[in-house]
Amino acid sequence: MRSAKSISISMATALIVAFAIPAGAQILYTQVNVAIPVGGAYDLDANGDGVTDFVLQSKLLEVYCTGGDGYSWSLSVTPAGNNAVAIDSRNISPDNAAAMQLNEAVNSTLRFNNSTTVMAGLYWGACGTGTLGEWLNLPDRYLGIEFRDSDNLIHYGWVKVSATAYVDRQYHLHATAVVSGYAYEAIAGKPILAGQISE
C-alpha cells in the first residue's frame, strides 16, 4: 500500500507535468497591461525566448512647412529579423497595420509587411490636419503577427492594442497606447484567431 506522502508527491508531479504540457493546448497566451508613453517603446518577445520580436513605438515629431511649424504623432510597429505584421489587404498603402477584430483569422492568406508599419497617427499645425492608420480611437483591436522560431519556422499570433489620441484647443497632444495581451500558436504554420487564448 502506498503511503500518503508518496501519493502526494505523485499528485504534485502529475500537476507540474499537466501545467508544463497542457493536453491539446497549443496556444500560448500572455496577459499584460503595458502603457506606451509618447516618446516610449515596448519590446515584445512573442514566444518568451528572450529575443525581441516586435517593437511598438509612440513618437512625436516636429515638422516644418512653408506656413510654419507642424507636428506629427504616430504609433508604429517594427518587426525584428524576418518577422512581419498583417496589413489591410483593402488598403493600397503597405504602411498601415490591419486593426483586426475579434475572431478574425491570422494565417498565410493575409498580407504581411516586415518593415516599420503605422498603426495610428495624427498630424496638425501649419502642414495641415489629419489622421493616419486604422487604429485611432478604436478600442481592443488586434495586430496580426507572424514570427520565426529558432528553427526558422513561421508561427502566427496576435497582440491586443488600444490607441487613443486627440489634440485639444491649445494644440496639446493627448495620446495613449496600451498593450493588454498577446498569444501565438505553438504549432508552426497553424492559424490562430484574433483574441483566441485556447484551442
RAVENCOR-V538734 format. One record per pair of residues at least 24 apart in sequence whose ideal C-beta (glycine too) atoms are under 7 Angstrom apart, sorted by sequence separation. I is the first residue (numbers start at 1). J is the second residue. D is the distance in whole Angstrom. If there is no record, write none. Layout:
i=(I:I)
j=(J:J)
d=(D:D)
//
This chain:
i=(54:86:87:158:54:86:87:157:158:54:86:87:135:157:53:85:136:137:157:52:84:85:135:156:157:54:84:136:155:156:53:84:87:155:83:82:85:155:110:112:154:158:38:79:99:153:154:156:157:98:99:156:158:96:158:78:96:106:99:149:76:77:101:76:100:76:77:99:100:119:76:120:122:124:74:75:100:119:75:120:122:74:88:97:98:74:124:73:72:73:107:106:144:72:106:71:106:142:70:71:142:70:71:70:69:70:68:69:70:68:74:85:86:67:85:75:85:65:65:83:84:83:63:83:83:77:82:81:107:106:105:106:75:105:106:104:103:104:54:103:73:102:103:101:102:53:100:46:73:46:47:73:75:46:60:44:58:58:56:38:46:38:42:47:44:46:35:36:35:34:34:32:33:32:32:31:30:29:30:30:29:28:27:28:27:28:26:27:26:26:27:29:27:27:27:27:25:26:25:24)
j=(78:110:111:182:79:111:112:182:183:80:112:113:161:183:80:112:163:164:184:80:112:113:163:184:185:83:113:165:184:185:83:114:117:185:114:114:117:188:144:146:188:192:73:114:134:188:189:191:192:134:135:192:194:133:195:116:134:144:138:188:116:117:141:117:141:118:119:141:142:161:119:163:165:167:118:119:144:163:120:165:167:120:134:143:144:121:171:121:121:122:156:156:194:123:157:123:158:194:123:124:195:124:125:125:125:126:125:126:127:126:132:143:144:126:144:135:145:126:127:145:146:146:127:147:148:143:148:148:191:191:191:192:163:193:194:193:193:194:145:194:165:194:195:194:195:147:194:145:173:147:149:175:177:157:173:159:175:177:179:173:182:175:179:184:182:184:176:177:178:178:179:179:180:180:181:181:181:181:182:183:183:183:183:184:185:186:185:186:186:187:192:197:196:197:198:199:198:199:199:199)
d=(7:5:5:7:5:7:7:6:6:7:6:5:7:6:6:6:6:5:3:6:4:6:4:7:7:6:6:6:5:5:5:4:7:6:7:6:5:6:6:6:6:7:7:5:4:4:6:6:6:7:5:5:5:5:7:4:6:4:6:7:5:5:7:6:6:5:6:4:4:7:6:4:5:5:6:5:5:6:5:7:6:7:6:6:6:4:7:6:7:5:6:5:7:4:7:7:6:4:6:6:6:7:5:3:6:5:7:6:3:4:7:6:3:4:7:7:6:5:4:7:5:7:6:4:7:7:5:7:4:6:5:5:5:6:6:7:5:5:6:6:6:6:6:7:4:5:5:6:6:5:7:6:5:6:6:7:6:5:7:7:6:5:6:6:7:5:7:4:5:7:5:6:6:7:6:5:6:7:6:7:4:6:6:6:6:6:6:7:4:5:6:4:6:6:6:6:6:6:6:6)
//
